[in-house]
Amino acid sequence: MKKGRFSEAQILGILKELESGVPIGDIVRKYGVGESTVYNWRSKYGGMHESEVKRLKQLEEENRRLKHMYAELSIDYRVLKDIVEKKL
């Protein structure tokens, strides 16, 4: 996955500017991002504090690891099941 140019703290700062009344066109030009990017940030990070964003990132990473573990275990299960069926 591509790493963004902006940290979560910077994104929150940009969103606070937007909430304070700065027009989105000015924000887009100032930071060199697209309007859709700002709207996506707002939908994902809107109303969050920095500690909440860090917790969100931790949960996303944990979820990714758990999905990976599940995929490996399901493959192992399928292989073992095939071996048992061949023996019978």
C-alpha positions in Angstrom: 0.0 0.0 0.0 1.3 3.4 -0.9 2.4 5.6 2.0 0.8 9.0 2.0 2.7 12.3 2.0 0.8 13.5 5.1 0.9 12.1 8.6 -2.3 11.7 10.6 -1.4 14.8 12.6 -1.0 16.9 9.4 -4.3 15.5 8.1 -6.1 16.5 11.3 -4.6 20.0 11.0 -5.8 20.3 7.5 -9.3 19.2 8.5 -9.3 21.7 11.4 -8.5 24.4 8.8 -11.5 23.2 6.8 -13.8 23.2 9.9 -12.6 26.8 10.8 -14.1 28.1 7.5 -11.3 28.1 5.1 -12.7 27.3 1.6 -11.8 23.8 0.3 -10.4 25.3 -2.9 -7.8 27.2 -0.9 -6.9 24.1 1.1 -6.5 22.1 -2.1 -4.2 24.6 -3.6 -2.2 25.2 -0.5 -1.4 21.5 0.2 -1.5 20.2 -3.4 -4.1 17.5 -2.9 -7.4 16.8 -4.7 -10.8 17.7 -3.4 -11.8 14.1 -3.3 -8.8 13.4 -1.0 -9.9 16.0 1.4 -13.4 14.6 1.4 -12.1 11.1 2.0 -10.0 12.4 4.9 -13.0 14.1 6.3 -15.1 10.9 6.1 -12.4 8.8 7.7 -10.9 11.2 10.3 -13.6 13.8 10.8 -14.2 14.6 14.4 -11.3 12.5 15.7 -8.4 13.5 17.9 -4.8 12.4 17.4 -5.0 9.7 20.1 -8.1 8.3 18.4 -6.4 8.2 15.0 -3.4 6.3 16.6 -5.8 3.8 18.1 -7.5 3.4 14.7 -4.2 2.7 13.0 -3.4 0.1 15.7 -6.7 -1.6 15.3 -6.3 -1.6 11.5 -2.9 -3.2 11.8 -4.2 -5.8 14.3 -7.1 -6.6 11.9 -4.7 -7.1 9.1 -2.6 -9.5 11.1 -5.6 -11.5 12.2 -6.9 -11.8 8.6 -3.4 -13.0 7.6 -3.4 -15.6 10.4 -6.9 -16.8 9.5 -5.9 -17.2 5.9 -2.8 -19.3 6.8 -4.8 -21.5 9.2 -7.6 -22.1 6.7 -5.0 -23.2 4.1 -3.4 -25.5 6.7 -6.9 -26.9 7.6 -7.7 -27.6 3.9 -4.4 -29.4 3.4 -4.8 -31.5 6.5 -8.4 -32.3 5.5 -7.3 -33.4 2.0 -4.6 -35.7 3.6 -7.1 -37.3 5.9 -9.6 -37.9 3.1 -6.9 -39.5 0.9 -6.0 -42.0 3.7 -9.6 -43.1 4.0 
